[in-house]
Amino acid sequence: MNPQDPLAALHPLREPALIGWWPPAPGWWAVLALVIMAISLLAYFLIKRRRVNRYRRLALAQLLTLYHDLKHPAEGEDANRDCITAINALLKSVALRAFPRHDIAALSGQAWLDFLNTSRRDTNTTTEFSPAFASAAYQRDLPDLDHEQLFQAAKRWITKHRAPS
């Protein structure tokens, strides 16, 4: 060894081992728990909302079938009357599902029409139910109804109605 070169006797410096990513720090476990809880709550509310609105999806499918029958009637005026009556019955069943039974069950005529137009929660006048719709099922001569407008109004009402909370 050369006494004049003391640095030659030194060994190279050793670097410490790299810090591993596993296991994570306790803070990351807390963040993971919060994320899992948030995803679980979101999934719960989405599933609940989907179940609550199932009647709307079923009613829209039935309305589409009725609209097809209305556009392509089987025979004569009675088929149109039957389709209009079925649309009215469909709207009544949807209303009975969403609103209190004692408020809806006895409605007919102008009171039923007023209920449909006020509960639709829409300011667009093209989706209002026409006065002829309320009494169409009970008149001897079928009134002149715009089938496209009736379908749009019924579709809009089924998707947009809101029961008072």
Secondary structure, DSSP 4 states (H G I P E B T S, - for coil): --TT-GGGGPPPPPPPPPPPS-SPPHHHHHHHHHHHHHHHHHHHHHHHHHHHTHHHHHHHHHHHHHHHHHHS-SSHHHHHHHHHHHHHHHHHHHHHHHS-HHHHTT--HHHHHHHHHHHT----GGGSPPHHHHHTTT-SSPP---HHHHHHHHHHHHHH-----
